[in-house]
């Protein structure tokens, strides 16, 4: 089955939304431990106590482990969507004949019925 253009556009919209939600979730997961460490640092400073530095190192590792992929997905989500859901090529799915300048919606090589979105109809100006 050859997907039509409307299906590809809908699929790209849904994939883009899922990628943006995933980047938001990754960023929230990255910020939560960092916020708890900042709260612990603030409480330690207010009480004038010592604070363990290993907590800062582990929270920074956790932050970069989740925030960096989240930010990368947020920046490159448009390219990811185009790569994950490409538009169908203008070739016959059965025989790989180039479907350029056809006058009917049938492959001239093998006779397969084709959707009109795949066909480059000649300009009639």
C-alpha positions as a printed Julia matrix, in Angstrom:
125×3 Matrix{Float64}:
  0.0    0.0     0.0
  1.26   3.47   -0.89
  0.51   6.14    1.72
 -1.14   9.26    0.41
  0.11  12.78    1.15
 -2.6   13.49    3.75
 -1.6   10.36    5.69
  2.07  11.41    5.67
  1.19  14.9     6.91
 -0.97  13.51    9.74
  1.69  10.98   10.7
  4.39  13.68   10.72
  2.21  15.86   12.96
  1.73  13.04   15.48
  5.41  12.05   15.43
  6.43  15.69   15.95
  4.1   15.98   18.96
  5.47  12.76   20.44
  9.05  13.95   20.02
  8.28  17.29   21.68
  6.55  15.52   24.57
  9.5   13.16   24.92
 11.94  16.09   25.1
  9.78  17.76   27.75
  9.65  14.57   29.82
 13.42  14.11   29.53
 13.99  17.68   30.66
 11.6   17.3    33.64
 13.31  14.07   34.66
 16.68  15.84   34.45
 15.59  18.86   36.47
 13.9   17.05   39.37
 17.08  15.65   41.04
 18.92  18.9    40.36
 16.14  20.84   42.09
 16.3   18.52   45.1
 20.09  18.98   45.32
 19.67  22.76   45.15
 17.12  22.53   47.93
 19.54  20.45   50.02
 22.36  22.95   49.39
 20.08  25.81   50.43
 19.05  24.01   53.61
 22.69  23.17   54.41
 23.7   26.81   53.93
 20.84  28.02   56.1
 21.76  25.58   58.87
 25.48  26.27   58.32
 26.25  22.58   57.91
 28.62  20.72   55.63
 27.27  19.45   52.36
 28.44  16.31   50.58
 29.94  17.16   47.19
 29.23  13.7    45.78
 25.54  14.63   45.64
 26.33  17.55   43.35
 28.44  15.39   41.04
 25.8   12.67   40.77
 23.01  15.19   40.15
 25.03  16.93   37.42
 25.69  13.58   35.75
 21.99  12.78   35.95
 21.12  16.23   34.58
 23.39  15.91   31.54
 22.37  12.3    30.96
 18.71  13.32   30.48
 18.73  17.03   29.66
 21.21  16.84   26.8
 19.18  14.31   24.77
 16.01  16.28   25.57
 17.54  19.5    24.26
 18.92  17.76   21.16
 15.5   16.29   20.37
 13.94  19.73   20.88
 16.45  21.37   18.51
 16.4   18.71   15.78
 12.79  17.48   15.98
 11.89  18.82   12.51
 14.73  16.9    10.84
 13.95  13.8    12.88
 10.31  13.88   11.75
 11.28  14.21    8.08
 13.72  11.32    8.49
 11.28   9.07   10.36
  8.25   9.74    8.1
  9.45  10.47    4.55
  7.16  11.39    1.66
  6.61   8.54   -0.79
  8.89   8.53   -3.8
  7.53   8.91   -7.31
  8.3    5.33   -8.33
  6.06   2.35   -8.88
  5.98   0.15   -5.77
  5.9   -3.03   -7.83
  8.45  -2.49  -10.61
 10.31   0.73   -9.53
  9.45   2.52  -12.77
  9.96   6.32  -12.55
  6.5    7.89  -12.54
  7.2   11.16  -14.33
  4.89  12.92  -16.8
  2.22  10.23  -16.8
 -1.21  10.95  -18.25
 -3.13   8.3   -16.33
 -2.94   6.79  -12.85
 -1.57   3.45  -14.01
  2.05   2.33  -14.27
  3.02   1.92  -17.95
  5.42  -0.94  -17.13
  3.36  -3.3   -14.97
 -0.15  -1.79  -14.97
 -0.41  -1.18  -11.22
 -3.13   1.3   -10.23
 -1.47   4.3    -8.51
 -2.78   7.15   -6.33
 -2.77  10.54   -8.02
 -0.45  12.05   -5.38
  2.48  10.01   -6.7
  2.09  11.1   -10.29
  3.75  14.2   -11.77
  1.13  15.37  -14.22
  2.43  17.7   -16.96
  1.57  21.39  -16.65
 -1.44  22.41  -18.79
 -1.02  26.21  -19.05
